[in-house]
Amino acid sequence: MSESRRRCRVWLLFLLSGICLHPASSTVATEPKPARIVAGVTCQEGESKTDLSAATSQGVSFSARPLDVKEWEARLEKQAPGSGGLFRRPGGQPAPFQVFLFRVENSNKQLVRLQPGNVVLLGGPNEEDHILDYTDLYQYLLGTGKTGEELDSVRDAFFDSGLILEAGKPEERLLIYRELPPSKKRKAMVLLVSSFQVAAETYQAMLGWHFEKVK
């Protein structure tokens, strides 16, 4: 890992382990009610209560929104009717996934290259995860008693392999991760685009959220 990337990760972990600044905010696990997920790694007075996080770096726009189970299952259903509950476990339990709707758009004249595996989910110290790709999801389905072949019908609904982005042709799909474990210390979560290329140069971008208790 380069020195600049190492410093970036250290800084992110500092933010993720810090105290939220807004007096109405708290960690996810301190309240019995579900926490509201708000864009931005730290709370800010007067902030817009949206869960859509966006960033632009070197002419490449990124945005993402965490989806609840009903939302991402509805996208699978739209992709392939009858596939909404594909990842449900025996007994109908929801899959243990953290899912984001992720969009990337290139405004450069040069081509942009992005490996979805370089979009890392950070939840706090020692909480780092990479996407579940086709092979991971295939193995997951086998573990639920399915053949795995059902995955082919929804393959275009989620990011898996590398992308080459031309100008003005955005890509929007699901990013699927393992569910973050319950934590009393977690203040925020981040999607770190640890590496993407514009022509021959490599850059980074970051999308973040913090948690606020629901009154």
N, C-alpha and C positions, 0 to 999 in steps of 0.2 A: 504494500500500500504506500502511495506517495505521501510525502510530508504534508502537503496541502489537504489531502483527503483525510489523513489522520487527525489533523487539527479540526477539520469540519465535523468529524464524528465526536471528538471530545467536546466541542462546543454544543452539539446537539444533545449529548447525554447530560450536559450541565443544565440545559433548558428543560429537558424532560424530567429531571429530578428536582427542579426548583419549586418554589412556592408560588401558587397562582395569586395574581395581584388583585383580582376583583373580589370584593368582600362577599359576594353572593355565591362564590365558586367553592368547589371542594373536590375530593377524589371520588372515583366511581364507587368505591366499596364502603364509604362511611355512611351512606344513606340507603334505606331499604328501597326507595324509589329508584327507577333507572335514571342515569345521568344524561343530561343533554350534551350532545357533542357539538362543539362550536369551532368554526374555522379559526386558525391562529394558535400558535404553540402556547402563548401566554394570554391571560385575560387582560382586556383593556377597557377602561371606563368608556361607556357610550358605544361600544362595538356593535356591529350588526350581527344579530343572532342567526347566522347562516351556517350550514354544515358544508358548504361548497368552498373548498380551498383552491386557490389559483396562484400560479407563479409563471413568470416569463424569464427566460434566460437565453441570451444570444439569438433572439428572434424565434425561439421555440416556446410555445405556450402549453402549459400543463394545467390541468384541473382535475379534481377528484372529489368524490362524495361517498362517505361510508353508507352502505345500504343495509336495511334490516332484511330479515329472512324473506318476508313477503315481497319486497321490492326486487331482490335479485332472482328469486324463484319465478317472478312474473316475467322477467327478461328471458329466462330460459324457456318459459312456456311460449313466449312470443317467437323465439327462435325456432322452436320445434314443438308444436302442440302435443301435449301429453308428457312433456319432459320437465315440467315445473318442479315436481317432487323427486327428480332423479337422484339427488344426493341425500335424501332423507334416510335415516337409519331404520333398522327393524323396529316396528312399533310406531313409526311415523315421526320419530324425533328429528328435529332439524340438524343438519350437518354442522359440525363444530368448526365453522369457517368464519373468518373476518373478510368481508367482501367490499370492494370499492368499485364504483363506476369511474373509470379513468379515461381521460381524453387528452390527446396530444396533437398539436397542429404546428406545422412548419411554415414560417413566413419568409424564409431565406430563399435565395436563388439556388444555393447549394443543397445537395441532398443531406438529410439527417438520418443517422442510424441509431436505433435504440434497441437494446436487448431488455425485454421485460424482466428478465432475471436480475437485472441491475437496479430494479426498483425495490428497495429494501424497506420493510416495515420495522420501525423502532418504537418500542413501547416504554423504554426506560433502561436503566443499567442492566446489562446481560439479557436484554430482550431484543433480539434481532432475528428477523425471519425473511426468507425469500419466497417468491410465489410458488404455489402448487401448480406445476405444469401438467401437460397431458399425461405423462407417465405416472406422476403422483396421484392424479385424480383417477386414472385407470385402476391403480392398485387400491385406492380407497374404495371404489365401487366393488372390486372383487371381495374386499373385506366385509361388505354389507350383503354379500350373497348374490350380487348381480354379475353379469358376464363381462362388463367393461365396455362391450361394443356399443352400448347405448350412448356412450360419450361422443361418438362421432357426429351425432345429429346436432349437438350444441357446441361443437368445437370452435365455431366462428364467434361465439358469444363471449369468449374469454381470451385474454392475452396469453400467448404461449411462446412462440418462436420470435426471432428477431424481425424488426421492421426497418424498411427503407422508406422514408417519408418525403414525398415531393411537396413543393409549395402549394398551399391551398387545398390539400387533401387530408383533412383530419381523420384520426382513428379514435374510436370510442368503444371500449369493451370493458369486461370485468377483470379486475385483478383479484385473485383468490389466495388467501393466506390461511394458515391455521389460526384458530381463535385464540386471542390473548387470554392468558389465565387470569383469574380474579386477583386483584392486587389492591391493598390499601395505600400503597405508596405511589402508584402510577398517577401522574398529573396530566399527561398528554400522550399523543402518539404522532408519529411522523412517517410520511412516505419520502424517503430519500432516493432521488434519482441519482445514484452514485456515479453514473457514467453515461453520457450520450455524446455522439459525434456530430459536429457540423463540419462538413468537408473532412479535413485531416485533424482538426482540433477537438479535444475532449473537454467536456464541461459537466457541471452538476446543477441540480435544482432541488428544491425542498418544498413539500406541502405538509402543513401541520394542523393539528386540532388540540383543543384542551377540553376538559370535562367540567360541567357545572351541574350542581344538584338541581333537581326539579322541585319547585315550591308546591 
